[in-house]
């Protein structure tokens, strides 16, 4: 369904119509004198009056054209796949809740540094209209940044130096759920962890609650902790997105991460029933028609002497 309206780019140009009044007064006086002179030679009264009207109409049409009326059409475009988001992603902002595990096991063999590099790739793949919430967790959750994606890069160096005891992925997911419920925007959650969960509730149960609330969850595995293999196997069995990034180079991650961000965004929009965008198109057809009409009427008015 499309809706169309017409707006004036320069409505103040309507004031130019006021100038027509004194012009018409002058023209009328000239017309009277001319009519008296013409009547002495030959009569063409009604025909002469008609051409005078044409000239006035031409002037009015020209003044209306100066307001530059534009025809605006609003169309609803449905988004039916993640690929369809590539064109309209900037017009469909969501919350990206990125949670980074900073427990002691993440500091072994530079696993946390790898997670930070992945977060950097995530930030680079987001639209500036999106909203980034970056938090770290262990046994508790701490928000380290919230705002436009590009500014989130400034806090990344601080994450590598943080350590929070224990690992409670369920508590991190519950924190994300609480945030998403309080926001009017759709939300998606991304967890970066080695999966060595040793505190709190069952992450699988909490992840199911998020999905049922319309909040997709993407798990990115970093490191090779055996406890993570068990947890992520359970999550995969329940149909969750789990990406193993432990053996991938940054160049390999770049395109992968971008595609994943579009996938979770599409699911987040689906969860809120917002898989559409209102597209606005403009046409200068009304302006062009007024100019052409004014020109035609003016040409006709010049046929008086033919």
Secondary structure, DSSP 8 states (H G I E B T S, - for coil): -EEEEEEETTGGGGGGGHHHHHHHHHHHHHHHHHHHHHHHH---HHHHHHHHHHHHHHHHHHHHHHT-EEEEEEEEEE--SGGGHHHHGGGS--EEEEEEE-SGGGGGGGHHHHHHHHHHHHHHHS-TTSEEEEEEESSSEEEEEEE-GGGGGGGHHHHTT---SS--HHHHHHHHHHHHHH-SS-EEEEEEE-----SSS-HHHHHHHHHHTT-EEEEEE-S--HHHHHHHHHHHHTT-EEEE-TT--HHHHHHHHHHHHHHHHHHHHHHTT--EEEEEEEE-HHHHHHHHHHHHHHHHHGGGG-
